[in-house]
Amino acid sequence: MARQHGEAGPGRPAHGTVPAGPAADTAAAGIELLSLVERTLGTGTAVYVPGDGWIRLTLPLDDGGPAPVAVDVVADTRRTPHGIAYLLPGGGLNFGSSFFTPSDLNLAHRLRREGLLVVGVTPREDAAAAQDIGPDWGLAAHRRDLAAVVEALDGALGLPYQYVGHSAGALLALDAASHDDSPRLTRVVALDTTGPYSGDLAVRAAQTRDVFEARIERGAYAMDPGLAALLARAVTDPGGASEVPWPPDPGLRFTNAGLAHFVLVRTSLLPGPADWIQTQGHAAGSYAFGATPAGDRFGLAHTTLAAWHAAAAGLGSGLIPDALARDLAAVWAGDEKTYAIDWERITTEVVWINTELGRGDHARGPRLIRAGGNRRVRFTVVPGYGHGDPLWSQTASADVWSLF
């Protein structure tokens, strides 16, 4: 007979049936594992969502602060995990937008199918209002929040684990590894991130650091890149006129679809203080101006606009703390007084994968890790990919994830 589970709550997925027999035993083990995670982390209202061979638990960790860290756990119901992958999203993103998009073909499911328990750690700012965010929400605070989750689950599960991060989350993963001497830490996977520059780029990074430091001194503690609204307009009203001047004739305006594509594929040309960090763009693609804004021709090479929109629609606040942006820029600048990653203390295996059009072929970070005596460092640049394509490209599984 089939066994029906109850509604969301401790140890119970929201819906679904599990067949009797060995499959039921394995599924029950998966449910019990998530129940153990819930009991271990201990706070917040858990939501369970069952899928085809998997269960997802979402648990905000209410510690009395203005906004909680959220933990998502995706467990396989057909096998017991042999390890844990902690997934760390980029600035302004969350686990669902980064790693659970698209819903049927995503990195979380890829790692789950490889026998790992997927644990996504979404930072506090995703659930925060701008007034909640303070001047101390920098990289160290994010690392401490992550360490609290890892320490709790490591004590309960005792499984080997790895950090997998994208963009700012990848730098957080590397920073966390430099403070983590557990023998169960097996690997860091850093997707499209930046270590210290040298020369002119280090100078530019220092200027970016100063912009965010000045904002903090003025009492501005968070920024919203606005990508979610931009993409929503591109999907719901693609031919409508945006508010942004069209470069060939500033008296005219980009269409909504044109602006979204321009922002995605020509990010480095934008005026934001950190837009220059991309070699070309958030996404690989093309943009050619026509005789009028309606005549512009554009397209994305790897990730569909629908996937970008789905990722953005899954955001919480979308805010990026200025303290986090300042600390990231300090790392790029090699400014160890403002924020330092101890590269020589990263002793686990490192798989660092950048994209040609995103963070580019800048390998000083991997070289600094190797200089500390760690020879288990691989640095790869994926040709023809932009910054977000390793997460959402229809061919990321073959082009990027296979490199793990």
LINDA-V198753 format. One record per backbone hydrogen bond with DSSP energy under -1.0 kcal/mol. NH is the residue of the N-H (numbers start at 1). CO is the residue of the C=O. Records with the same first field share a line. If there is no record, write none. Layout:
NH: CO, CO
//
This chain:
3: 18
5: 16
9: 12
12: 9
18: 3
25: 21
26: 22
27: 23
28: 24
29: 25
30: 26
31: 27
32: 28
33: 29
34: 30
35: 31
36: 32
37: 33
38: 34
39: 35
40: 36
41: 37
42: 38
47: 58
49: 56
51: 54
53: 51
55: 75
56: 49
57: 73
58: 47
59: 71
61: 69
62: 60
70: 122
71: 59
72: 120
73: 57
74: 118
75: 55
77: 53
82: 115
84: 160
85: 117
86: 162
87: 119
88: 164
93: 90
98: 94
99: 95
100: 96
108: 99
110: 106
111: 107
112: 108
113: 109
115: 112
116: 111
117: 83
118: 74
119: 85
120: 72
121: 87
122: 70
126: 123
127: 124
128: 125
132: 129
137: 134
138: 136
142: 138
143: 139
144: 140
145: 141
146: 142
147: 143
148: 144
149: 145
150: 146
151: 147
152: 148
153: 149
154: 150
155: 151
156: 152
157: 153
158: 154
161: 184
162: 84
163: 187
164: 86
165: 189
166: 88
167: 191
169: 166
171: 167
172: 168
173: 169
174: 170
175: 171
176: 172
177: 173
178: 174
179: 176
185: 182
186: 161
188: 349
189: 163
190: 351
191: 165
192: 353
197: 332
203: 199
204: 200
205: 201
206: 202
207: 203
208: 204
209: 205
210: 206
211: 207
212: 208
213: 209
214: 210
215: 211
216: 212
217: 213
218: 214
219: 216
220: 215
223: 320
230: 226
231: 227
232: 228
233: 229
234: 230
235: 231
236: 232
237: 233
240: 237
242: 254
246: 252
249: 246
252: 249
254: 244
256: 240
257: 238
259: 255
260: 256
261: 257
262: 258
263: 259
264: 260
265: 261
266: 262
268: 280
269: 266
270: 267
277: 274
278: 275
279: 358
280: 357
281: 357
283: 264
286: 299
288: 297
295: 292
296: 293
297: 288
299: 286
301: 284
308: 304
309: 305
310: 306
311: 307
312: 308
313: 309
315: 312
317: 126
320: 223
322: 221
325: 321
326: 322
327: 323
328: 324
329: 325
330: 326
331: 327
332: 328
333: 329
335: 330
336: 334
339: 335
343: 341
345: 342
346: 343
347: 345
350: 376
351: 188
352: 378
353: 190
354: 380
356: 382
357: 385
360: 355
362: 360
367: 363
368: 364
369: 365
370: 366
371: 367
373: 370
374: 369
377: 375
378: 350
380: 352
382: 354
385: 382
387: 281
388: 282
391: 388
392: 388
393: 389
394: 302
396: 393
399: 395
400: 396
401: 396
403: 400
404: 401
//
